[in-house]
Amino acid sequence: MKQIFEGIRVIHAAGLIHRDIKCDNILLHSPPGSGRVYAKIADFGLSKKENLNNDKDKIYTAGTLPYQAPEMFKKPLIVTQKVDIYAVGITLYRLITHRYPVNERNHVQQHQKMALIRRIERPSELKNEILWDLLSKLLEFDPDKRITAAAALQHPYFTSPEALADISIEQYISASWAKEKETENINKFDRDPSFIVS
């Protein structure tokens, strides 16, 4: 997840909104012999430059229905980078539960359900308090209160002593090896054990 948040942070820093973050658009790549897994964000077909003026002729609903943020169902339609954050939250929710929190048949029913519930409830499968805190901030219905990708990277789920203790010896060894190698193929994330998935 940390790699995905870094990707979203970079996309947003470039002033873009992906608008179709979903499980199918997160690709995992493991170069042969590398012992590493890289998460890659794919399918920029619906991406747009963030339009803070929200000119009506440039904004339309996009994305896959269960991943659409609550504000996508409101008028006037105001699309910000926070729609990507909500979609990452749905992606994480699916990784944990193997289901969507809301998955109605069509746009109208999805809108009605989203208006009715007003927030996503904690799934019973989720026991970790720190993870629930992060997930609830990703799935916040008010986009102004929803966490950013940069803030998510600083969340205790990634930075707490417990998170750092979960980094395996293999991850530390891999990062140490990358620091020693220092070729053009090695980047700062290869040298940070918290970004390494092996």
C-alpha positions as a printed Julia matrix, in Angstrom:
198×3 Matrix{Float64}:
   0.0     0.0     0.0
   2.85    2.37    0.73
   4.03    2.12   -2.89
   0.5     2.93   -4.09
   0.28    6.0    -1.85
   3.63    7.19   -3.17
   2.36    6.77   -6.73
  -0.8     8.73   -5.93
   1.29   11.42   -4.21
   3.37   11.84   -7.38
   0.27   11.92   -9.61
  -1.33   14.56   -7.4
   1.87   16.61   -7.13
   1.76   16.81  -10.93
  -1.72   18.35  -10.63
  -3.51   15.3   -12.01
  -6.51   13.28  -10.92
  -6.4     9.61  -12.0
 -10.18    9.15  -11.63
 -10.18    5.37  -12.06
  -8.18    3.94   -9.18
  -9.35    0.39   -8.55
  -7.91   -3.05   -7.88
  -7.73   -3.82  -11.62
  -5.57   -0.74  -12.19
  -2.96   -1.64   -9.57
  -0.41   -3.87  -11.26
   2.22   -5.9    -9.44
   5.54   -6.44  -11.18
   8.36   -8.67  -10.01
  11.4    -8.45  -12.3
  12.92  -11.91  -12.73
  15.62  -12.55  -10.18
  14.98   -9.32   -8.27
  13.12  -10.82   -5.34
  11.05   -7.62   -5.28
   7.49   -6.66   -6.05
   6.66   -3.23   -7.45
   3.12   -1.83   -7.36
   2.31    0.21  -10.45
  -0.71    2.4   -11.12
  -2.13    1.78  -14.6
  -4.81    3.08  -16.98
  -4.61    6.84  -17.15
  -7.35    6.96  -19.8
  -9.73    8.92  -17.55
  -7.1    11.07  -15.85
  -7.39   14.84  -16.03
  -5.6    17.9   -14.82
  -7.21   19.01  -11.58
  -9.56   21.87  -12.38
  -9.99   23.89   -9.22
 -12.41   26.22  -11.02
 -14.59   23.19  -11.79
 -15.67   24.47  -15.19
 -18.85   22.56  -15.96
 -17.87   21.68  -19.53
 -14.74   19.89  -18.33
 -16.19   17.79  -15.52
 -18.1    14.57  -15.77
 -18.51   11.51  -13.61
 -15.81    8.95  -14.31
 -14.51    5.82  -12.72
 -15.89    2.48  -11.65
 -19.1     2.75   -9.63
 -18.14    1.05   -6.31
 -14.94    3.15   -6.16
 -16.67    6.51   -6.74
 -16.43    8.95   -3.86
 -19.63   10.29   -2.27
 -19.09   13.74   -3.8
 -19.35   12.18   -7.27
 -23.09   11.79   -6.65
 -23.72   15.43   -5.67
 -24.64   18.53   -7.64
 -22.81   20.63   -8.51
 -20.22   18.0    -9.32
 -16.89   19.01   -7.8
 -14.07   16.64   -8.66
 -10.79   16.97   -6.79
  -7.82   14.72   -6.16
  -9.68   13.47   -3.09
 -11.74   11.15   -5.35
  -8.54    9.16   -5.91
  -7.95    8.93   -2.16
 -11.44    7.54   -1.59
 -10.85    4.99   -4.38
  -7.58    3.9    -2.74
  -9.61    3.44    0.46
 -12.08    1.2    -1.37
  -9.14   -0.74   -2.83
  -7.72   -1.27    0.66
 -11.18   -2.2     1.98
 -11.44   -4.86   -0.75
  -7.99   -6.22    0.07
  -9.09   -6.68    3.67
 -12.68   -7.93    3.18
 -12.83   -9.21   -0.43
 -15.99   -7.14   -0.98
 -17.12   -3.56   -1.57
 -18.7    -1.59    1.28
 -21.37   -0.37   -1.17
 -22.01   -2.06   -4.51
 -25.42   -1.28   -5.98
 -26.59   -2.2    -9.5
 -26.56    1.26  -11.04
 -25.64    4.9   -10.5
 -29.05    5.86   -9.07
 -29.11    3.02   -6.52
 -25.47    3.65   -5.56
 -26.28    7.33   -5.01
 -29.32    6.48   -2.88
 -27.34    4.05   -0.74
 -24.43    6.49   -0.3
 -26.86    9.25    0.75
 -28.53    6.89    3.2
 -25.44    5.54    5.0
 -23.44    8.8     5.24
 -20.25    6.86    6.19
 -18.55    3.5     5.77
 -18.79    1.25    8.82
 -15.81   -0.64   10.15
 -15.75   -4.16    8.71
 -15.78   -6.93   11.32
 -12.66   -8.48    9.74
 -10.61   -5.4    10.59
  -9.17   -5.78   14.08
  -6.13   -3.49   13.78
  -6.93   -0.05   15.27
  -4.17    1.79   13.4
  -5.23    0.31   10.06
  -8.87    1.21   10.74
  -7.82    4.77   11.58
  -6.07    5.06    8.21
  -8.92    3.4     6.31
 -11.57    5.6     7.94
  -9.57    8.7     6.93
  -9.38    7.44    3.34
 -13.12    6.73    3.27
 -14.18   10.0     4.93
 -17.33   11.22    3.15
 -16.35   14.9     3.44
 -13.58   15.43    0.85
 -12.26   18.44    2.79
 -11.6    16.17    5.79
 -10.3    13.23    3.74
  -6.58   12.54    4.14
  -4.12   13.28    1.31
  -1.69   10.74   -0.14
   1.23   12.65    1.42
  -0.46   12.58    4.83
  -1.28    8.87    4.42
   2.43    8.15    3.92
   3.08    9.79    7.31
   0.25    7.9     9.04
   1.23    5.69   12.01
   0.21    2.63    9.97
   3.45    3.22    8.03
   5.55    5.13   10.58
   4.76    3.78   14.06
   7.22    1.61   15.98
   4.87   -1.33   15.32
   5.01   -0.69   11.56
   8.78   -0.43   11.59
   9.01   -3.63   13.66
   7.04   -5.44   10.92
   9.81   -4.79    8.38
  11.48   -8.14    7.78
  15.18   -8.92    7.84
  14.89   -9.67    4.12
  13.57   -6.16    3.47
  16.47   -4.63    5.42
  18.99   -6.82    3.57
  17.45   -5.91    0.21
  17.59   -2.19    1.05
  21.18   -2.5     2.25
  22.15   -4.29   -0.95
  20.5    -1.5    -3.01
  22.44    1.15   -1.07
  25.7    -0.62   -1.91
  24.83   -1.13   -5.59
  23.97    2.51   -6.46
  23.26    2.04  -10.19
  20.84    4.06  -12.31
  18.28    1.28  -11.81
  18.31    1.77   -8.04
  16.06    4.52   -6.67
  15.37    5.9    -3.21
  12.51    3.44   -2.72
  14.84    0.5    -3.33
  16.98    1.82   -0.47
  14.04    2.29    1.94
  13.06   -1.06    3.49
   9.56    0.19    4.28
   8.78    0.4     0.53
  10.13   -3.06   -0.27
   7.7    -5.91   -0.81
   9.39   -9.26   -1.14
